Amino acid sequence: FKFIFIMCIINYWLCWQVYSLLVYVYTSMYCLYLFINNNHERKIMKHEKSCRKNYCQFRVTNS
């Protein structure tokens, strides 16, 4: 029983790692997309800031 319990915890942890990675990849791609499709520098700056904030939050939750 203990073994199964440990396996479940490991699976949950791995799942969380994958999920947080996907979130990070998605935000990165979205940032890149906005960066490519926006010609207005001010907009790019604003989006880049929010993206950097998201990345920082991701790093905190993932550490």
C-alpha positions as CSV (number, residue, x, y, z in Angstrom):
1,F,0.0,0.0,0.0
2,K,2.8,2.4,0.9
3,F,4.5,1.7,-2.4
4,I,1.3,2.6,-4.4
5,F,0.9,5.8,-2.3
6,I,4.5,6.8,-3.1
7,M,3.9,6.1,-6.8
8,C,0.8,8.3,-6.8
9,I,2.8,11.2,-5.2
10,I,5.6,10.8,-7.8
11,N,3.0,10.7,-10.6
12,Y,1.3,13.8,-9.3
13,W,4.6,15.7,-9.0
14,L,5.6,14.7,-12.5
15,C,2.2,15.8,-13.8
16,W,2.6,19.2,-12.0
17,Q,6.1,19.6,-13.6
18,V,4.7,18.9,-17.1
19,Y,1.7,21.2,-16.5
20,S,3.9,24.1,-15.3
21,L,6.2,23.5,-18.3
22,L,3.3,23.6,-20.7
23,V,2.1,26.9,-19.1
24,Y,5.6,28.3,-19.5
25,V,5.9,27.2,-23.2
26,Y,2.4,28.6,-23.9
27,T,3.2,32.0,-22.4
28,S,6.6,32.1,-24.2
29,M,4.9,31.3,-27.5
30,Y,2.2,33.9,-26.9
31,C,4.8,36.5,-26.1
32,L,6.7,35.7,-29.3
33,Y,3.5,35.8,-31.3
34,L,2.6,39.2,-29.9
35,F,6.1,40.4,-30.5
36,I,6.1,39.4,-34.2
37,N,2.6,40.6,-34.9
38,N,2.8,44.0,-33.1
39,N,4.6,46.8,-34.9
40,H,3.9,49.3,-32.1
41,E,6.9,49.4,-29.8
42,R,4.9,50.6,-26.8
43,K,2.5,47.6,-27.0
44,I,5.5,45.2,-27.3
45,M,7.1,46.7,-24.2
46,K,3.9,46.3,-22.3
47,H,3.4,42.7,-23.3
48,E,7.0,41.9,-22.7
49,K,6.7,43.2,-19.2
50,S,3.6,41.1,-18.4
51,C,5.3,38.0,-20.0
52,R,8.4,38.5,-17.9
53,K,6.2,38.7,-14.8
54,N,4.5,35.5,-15.8
55,Y,7.8,33.8,-16.3
56,C,9.0,34.9,-12.9
57,Q,5.8,33.6,-11.3
58,F,6.4,30.3,-13.2
59,R,9.9,30.1,-11.8
60,V,8.7,30.7,-8.3
61,T,6.0,28.0,-8.5
62,N,8.4,25.6,-10.1
63,S,11.3,25.9,-7.7
